[in-house]
Amino acid sequence: MTYGTKLRERIAAPGTTPLIGVYDMYSASIAAQHYDAMFVSGFGFAASYYGLPDIGFIAWPDMMAFVQRLRGAFPGHHLLVDIDDGYVDPEVACHVVEGLERIGASGVILEDQKRPRRCGHADGKQVLPLADYLTKLDMVLATRRDMVVVARTDATDDADILHRAEALAATDADVVLVDGVRSVEWIRRIRDVVGDKPLLFNQIAGGRSPSLSLGELTDLGVDIAIYSTPCLFAAHQAMHSALTDLKRADGRLPEADDTGGVGVGTATRLLEGNLARLRSVPGSARG
């Protein structure tokens, strides 16, 4: 069974499937202890790899190399990958999809933004003409073999949101995502026009969308929830607090392992688990 089939079956199961956003191998190592499905977040990757905002700086070889490392270390986890606009050109989008599927990615998200792109919860988003996006999407769908493809719209005009959601649902894409949904009522409206097509909801702290539990999302007919940045924002807060405490303590480190915190022993055991998995899996892209 391929990774795409496994994710597709998971999506079809009752309830809302959560995918946790990871931004590097360490965050993925921790997320993997709690959840069996990861979202390779463009926001998180741009922040961690480049130290830049999510406005189109990601180079596809960098993203592909990251996913390859993830799949090698976590052969049993679902991996949904944000490929933004397919890196502008439809041919490039198809090349990336082909490569990611060969590596063992479970699925990708392809958006309809045009450059300069923005985070889905930011101001200033612009979308391609629908026909242009559908052409790119159709090319990607023809390229993938079994990988899950999420069709995403970043439309902001009320009528255009519903029109595009309905159009995306009519394609062979596996899932529809309307990013930056601003209310529960809008989730219901999108669910109605999407029909039977699986629906994805993106939650990001401080974003435009309401914060909802998995139970609430299930009641609204949402099939998948991606949590783009919980690891990144938690790390931001924890690092800031730790360094503030270190400065206050005149540079004296706490006895982390002795007090139940994280120290070299805890971190080493986490990483040794990754090494053991890498050594036990002959091929990183096996289903």
SULWOTA-V681267 format. One line per field, one symbol per residue. ss: DSSP state (h for helix, s for strand, l for the rest). psi: psi as a letter, one per 30 degrees, with the letter a starting at -180 (. if undefined). burial: + if it has 9 or more other ideal C-beta (glycine too) atoms within 8 Angstrom, else -. A space follows every 50 residues. Layout:
ss->???
psi->???
burial->???
This chain:
ss->llhhhhhhhhhhllllssssssllhhhhhhhlllllsssslhhhhhhhhh lllllllllhhhhhhhhhhhhhhllllssssslllllllhhhhhhhhhhh hhhlllssssslslllllllllllllsllhhhhhhhhhhhhhhllllsss sssllllhhhhhhhhhhhhlllllsssslllllhhhhhhhhhhhlllsss sssllllllllllhhhhhhllllssssllhhhhhhhhhhhhhhhhhhhll llllllhhhllllhhhhhhhhhhhhhhhhhlllllll
psi->kleeeeeeeeeflklkkkkkklfaeeeeeeeffelgkkkjkeeeeeeeef hlliggfkkeeeeeeeeeeeeefifgkkjkkjgbgghdkeeeeeeeeeee eeegkellkklgllkkllkfgllgkkllkeeeeeeeeeeeefekefkkkk kkkgkfkeeeeeeeeeeeffagkelkkjlgkfleeeeeeeeeffbfkkkk kkkkkgaflljkleeeeeffgkekkkjegeeeeeeeeeeeeeeeeeeegh gkklieefggakaeeeeeeeeeeeeeeeffjekfgk.
burial->--++++++-++----++++++++++-++++++--+-+++++++++++++- ---+++-+-+-+++-++++++++++-+++++++++++--+-+++++++++ +-+++++++++++---++-++---+-++-+--+++++++++--+--++++ +++++----++++++++++-+-+++++++++----++++++-++--++++ ++++--+-+--+-+--++-++++++++++++++-+---------++--+- -----++-----+--++--++-++--++--+--+---
